[in-house]
Amino acid sequence: MHFIQRLCEEEGIHYHFQHSATAHKLIFGDDQTVFPKLQPVAYQQDSGMVASDPVIKRFDLRLETRTSRTTRRDYDFEKPRLTLESEHRGDALPDLEDYDYPGRFVDRARGKHLAKRALERHRSDFQLAEGKSDQPLLVSGHFLALTQHPKAKWNDLWLLTEVHHEGKQPQVLEESVTSDTTALKDDFHQGYRNRFQATPWDVPNRPPLRHAKSRILGSQSAVVTGPKGEEIHCDEYGRVKVQFHWDREGQADDKTSCWLRVSSAWAGAQYGGIAIPRIGMEVLVTFLEGDPDQPLISGCLYHKENTVPYALPANKTRSTFKTLSSMGGGGYNELRIEDKKGQEQIYLHAQRDWDENIEHDQKIRVGNERHDTVEKNSYSEFKAEEHHTVYEDRKVEAQASDHLTVGVNQHVKIGTGQFMDAGQEIHLSGGMKVVMEAGAELTLIGGGSFIKIDAGGVTLSGPVININSGGGPGSGTGAAPLLPGPLKQADADKAGQLLVPAQRQALMRRTPRCEICEKAAAQAAKDAAK
């Protein structure tokens, strides 16, 4: 009943009872037309004389200063730039405002309705008649037709909102033996009387807010749920569904609750952080403004079965962010930080690909050794210069072929000696010329013969020396270097958006604008930012 009464009070719906010999009815309504009219009752001031018929013996009117303007404001995360504020004002003076947040609405039409109902509720009994009578037929929720009152304007219809009935019969045993003498101070010793309250017929009757909406001030634990066969179930806002531990009817599916927003450490316009709770995770649920209809998830909780990635307290110095491949598991991505003294480490694991995009410089310093292992091919592309400096020995081993292609010139300078050993062949070829220069001696050796050039002259030695006597030069294989394979580009994304001026102005603005104006202002802000 509390729930029904609260909804009626919020919506401005009143109810009353109509009793008869054959049935009793509960009547709901939101205007004055549902109230039945009683037979006229005359006013006769209580002077001690007994009237021939039941009459109204006292009738007074009380006036109060009440709110003349109501304003309601709320926020809808699906329309964050829209100022959800609705107002309703009457003609009464002075201008007294009742402002409330949250108004519990997400569109202005609903807000206007609630603001109007709130003002009608404030002014429902600003004119309140109080009276006494001996007419037993007075019933709350009915119109009293007052007649014969000295003030002619009071001879009208009045809506009875309260009627207190009282009857006394002194012959009753309990009445005659009572020790309470306070009742004897009243002149009323036997018979029937009542007292009542009423409001003008043309003032809308709205029930007061006596049944407040329940509030949940703490947090509750729940389990993330979703359809069978899924591991992650969310909507476009990253909201998930949960089942609370007190829920005895839920089936751990996608119908266990409404969508719950998930708190994040950082949330901007296409930037920030997000980690969607997965089905089966235990989460901590709080309630915005204590409203049971606005739950949100503030974090996740480990328990006996969903344990931490590394045993505690043995690994209490580790901080980690570790995921699980979906669907089916079996793999993971992880960023782990170890802070144990002497074992400090940052560990990064990519289950499949690792893409980096650095828009400017990358600087890496390794204090000791660096070890790189690439189990398949490695590709590097430098679109400008490449510089390498090695202060000690450089050791390179190519267990297959080594291909080098130089687009223009290659310059090699060796401080002491260059030693080359080819198992079968060395072939030097110059398109125009080949020049070999030695400061002291140049020697060519092959097949048991040699040519030596030094300061003493040119020495030719061999079994037979032929000059212009036929024969031909030997031939080499010729260079045929292979070009490197093409590179694959790293994955890329785009930057988020700044909080545009229109969003900041929406927080500072006092006067609300309509949705069309909001969209036009947002478009103007985007155009100005280009």
Summary of the structure (lengths in Angstrom):
residues: 530
radius of gyration: 47.0
end to end distance: 57.7
largest distance: 167.2
contacts: 1090
relative contact order: 0.09
helix: 12%
strand: 26%
